Amino acid sequence: MLKFSLKFYLVFTAIFFTVHCFAQRPIDTTEAVNAGGIKQVVTIQGDDRSKPLFLFITGGPGSEGIYKENQSYLNLLKKKFVVIAWDQRNCGQTLKLNPSPVKLTVKLYENDTHELVSALLKQFHQKKMVIMGWSWGTVLGFYMADKHPEQLYAYIAVSPAVNQWESERISLKELKQKAEAQKNKRAIAELGKVKIPFENGLQNYYDRKWLSVFNGETIDDTTEFKKYFLENSEMTALFKEANFINLTTSLPKVNCPVYFFVGRKDHQTNYMISEKYYKQLVAPKKGIFWFEKSGHLIPVTEPELLQQDVITQILPQLNIKN
């Protein structure tokens, strides 16, 4: 009897630890996923690979999604989710692996997003995920919420691009007023050359340069910052195309939960436009979270609050079943 009990105990213990270890298996990998006819690079990280997927779509366009600094606003989320960062088409590691063989369009990136999401859900045997888009990334996130809500537990729009040309008009007017008030001759001259919609990369650069300066933000490398606008014609054309989207008329309703993260000082994707659209948008669940210390760069300026809002405020509202 003692022999049987000991044997049973050892078997039970082995099963318990096997199940426990499997349930808590962490994941930390970089993979190339087939999407849009090319290989697109993602990092997949989490304390427990059985947790729900969380895709972060960064801003831009043309910005890397995989870089060391993004850990500051994604690391806490890795305790509750399997977090995916993505180098989009013609960005970062994806660009090094395979430059886009076709012209860059908003539709192309929308298709990439859907194919990437579908491939990841299949890989992890899950039916839905959470998507967070930031700035340009909200263009792709709203597309998913509109066309493929069945794949989303929720969509979180950070610094959302709602009606961007209108936002740019308001911003340019404010910048010119600040330049005049400060009697900044260089700002007055350069902003005087800007037209909305932007006619070229130089106008876009002048606008973003003075927006950053007047917001008290540091442009780490002015030369590189300028080169992005002057030597990245494909991405600036893509940005211009995306700016013609006006969600206030094209997307009055979505069929998945939607949450807005808005910086109280955001004049790039204007906070008043975001709030007005939030109020009119029809969704099964929605919420707006204000970041009082932030402008457009919420993940950088208030990374801990961003993650805590997801974990403590949004996650409990979602009916997540894996």
N, C-alpha and C positions, 0 to 999 in steps of 0.2 A: 504493500500500500504506500509506504514511504517512497519507494522507488518510482511508482507511478506518479505520485504527487510532485516529486522533484522534476521528473521528465516533463510533466504538464506545465510546471512553473517555468522551466527553461524555454519551452516552445512558446508559451504565452508571452514571455519577456522578449524573445527574439522577434515575434510578430509585432508586438507593441512598438519596439524601437524601430523596426523596419518601416511601419506605417507612419510613425511620428517623424522620422527623418525624411521620408518621401514627401510628407505634407509640408515640410519646412525647407525644402531644397531651394537654395538661392539660385539666381541666374545672373550671369554677367557675360554677355557675348556681343560680338560685332558680326553682323551677317549681311550678305547681299541678297536682297529679295527681288524676284522678277516682277516688275510692274511697268506697264506702259511700253513694253518691248525692250526695256533695258534693265540692267541690274542696279538697284537702288540700295544704298548702304544705310543700315540702322544699327543703333546699339539697343540692346534689350537687357534691362537690369531690374532686379527686385530681390527682396529678402526671401520671397516665397513664390516660386514659379506657378503656383496654383491660383494666385490672386488675379483679379480682373485686369485686363490690359488698359493702359493709359497712353495714348499717343499725343505727344507734344509736337505741334506744327509751328515752327519758328517764323519770325518776321522776315522782311526782305522787300521784294524778292532778290535772290542772289546771295543770301546769307547762309552760312553753314549752320546746321542744326546740332551737329556733334562737335562739342568743344568742351574743354575742361571747366570753364566758368559756369556752364549751365547746371553743374551739379548744385550750385548754391540755391537754385530754385526748383530742383527736381529731387534732391536726395531724400527729403522727408517723405515724399510721395512713394518712394520705393519700399517703404514699410507696409503700405496698404495696397499697392498696385505693382504690376509689372510695367515699368515705364519704358517707353520707346521714344528715342530721339532719332531724327531723320535728316540726312543730307539729301535735299531735294534734287531734282534734275538740274544738271549744270552747276551744282554746288559741291564744295568740299570733296569728300572721298568718292561720291558718286560721279562727279565730274572727272576725277583722276581715273576712275575705272572705265567709264564710257561716256564721252560727251554726247549730248543729244544729237541724233542723226536728223532730226526734223526741227522746223521753226518752233520757237517757244510761244505758246499761247496759253491763255487762262484755261481754256477747255482741256488742253493737254495736261496741265497740272491737276485739274479736277479729276480727270481720268486716272492719273497716277495715284492720287489719294485713294480713290475707291478701290483700285486694284491692290494697292499696298494693304489697306485695311482688310480686304477680303482674304488676301494671302495669309496675313498674320492671324486672323480669326481661325482660319482653317488649320494653320500650324499648331495653334494652342488649343484646338478643339473647343472654342468658345463661340457664342452666337453674337455677342455684343461687346463693345468697349466704350470707354470714355475718351472723348477727344477734346483737347485744349488747343485752340489756335490763338496766335498772338499777331496783331497787326495784319500784314499780308496773309499770315496763316489763317486769319478769320475768314478770308475769301474762300479758302478751301474748306474750312470747317462749316461755314454756312451752306456751302454746296452739299456737304454730306448730310447735314440736318434736313435740308430740303429734299434731296433726291433719294437718300438711303437712311431714313430715320430708324429703320428696323435693325440697323447695325450699331446703334448708339444707345447706351444707357443714358448718356447726357452729352451735351455739347457746351463747352465753356469758352466764351469769346472774350479774350483779353485785349483791351484797347481796340475795340472793333472798328473795322472799316465799313461804314454804313452807306454814306453818300459822300464819297471822298472829294470830288471836285467842289462841292459846296463847303466842305470842311476846309479845303485849301483856300478858297476865296475868303472865308472868315479869318483864317490864320494870317494870310498875306495882309489884309487890312489892319489887323492888330499889330503885326510886325512893323508896318510902315508908320503907324501911330507911335510906337515905342521909339523907333529911329528918330522921328521928328522931335519927340519929347526930350530925347537925350542929345539932340543936335549931333548925331553920329553921321558925319558926311559920307563915310564909306558905305555904311549900311543903307543910307538914303539912296545913294547912287546905284548900288547893286540891286537892291530890292525894286528900284524903279525900272529895271530891265526885265523883271519877272512878269509873265502873263499866265493866266489860268484859263484853260489847261496849259501846262508847261510846253513850250515849243521845242525845247532841246534840253540836253543834260546840264548845260551851264545854268540855265534858269532854275532847274531843280536843285542844283548845288547851292546857289545863292539863297534860295528859300530855306533849305534844310540847315545851311550854315548859320544863318541869323536866328532861326528858330532855336537851334541848340544854344547859341550864345546868349540870347535873351532869356532862355530858360535856366541859365546858369550851369548848363552841362558842358563838360570838357570834351572837345574833339581831340582824341588821343594823338592822332597823326593826321594833320591837315592835308598833307600831300596824298595819303592813301584815301582819305575821305573824299577828296576832290576827284581822284582817279576813278572811284566807283561810279560817279555820275558821268564823267567825260569819256571813259574808255569801256563802258559796259552797256553798249547801245541795246543789246538784246534784252537785258534785264530792265532797263529804263523804259523800253517800249512795252514790255510786259506789265510794268507798274502802271504805265499810262492807260493801257487797255483795261486793267482791273479797276482803275479809278472811275470808269464810266458806269460801273455797276451802282445801282441805286436801290438798296434793299427796301427803302420805305415804300416803293411802288412795286418792286418785283417779288418781294417775299413777305407778304402780310401774315403768314401762318406757317408753323412747322409742327411736326407730329412727334417730337421728342422733347424731353426737358432741356431747357436752355438757361444758361446763367451768364450774366454780363459782369466782367471785372473792369471797372472804369476808374481812371486816374482823375482826381478832382482838378488837376492842373493840366490835363491833356488838351493841347490845342492842335496836335498833329492829326489825330482822329478825334475830332472835337467832342468833348464830353457832353455838351448840350444836345448834339445830334444823336449821340449814343443813348442818352436818357430818353429823348423823345421817341426814338425807335423802339426802345425796350417797352415803353408804355403801350405802344400800339400793337406790338407783336403778340400774336395769339399762339399759345403753346400749352401742352398739358400741365407742365410745371415751369415756372420761371422765377428768377431772382436776380437782383442787382446788388453788387458788392462795391462799395466805394473805397478807394485808396486815397486817403486825404493827403498823404505826403508825396504822391506820385503824379508825374505827367504821363508821357507815353510809355515809359520804360518800367512798368510795374514789376515784372519778374526780377529786374536788377535792383530797383530801389526799395521794394518791400517783399523780398522773396519768402520770408518766413510767414508773413500774414497771408500771402497768396496760397501757400500750401496748407496752412491751418484752416483757411476758409473751405478748401476742397475737402479736407479730412473731417473736420468737425461740423461743418454746416451743410455741405452738399452730399457727401457720401451717405450719411444716415437717411437721406430722402430717397435714395435710389433703390429700386427693387432688384438687387444684383443676385443672380443665381448662376453659378457655374456648374 
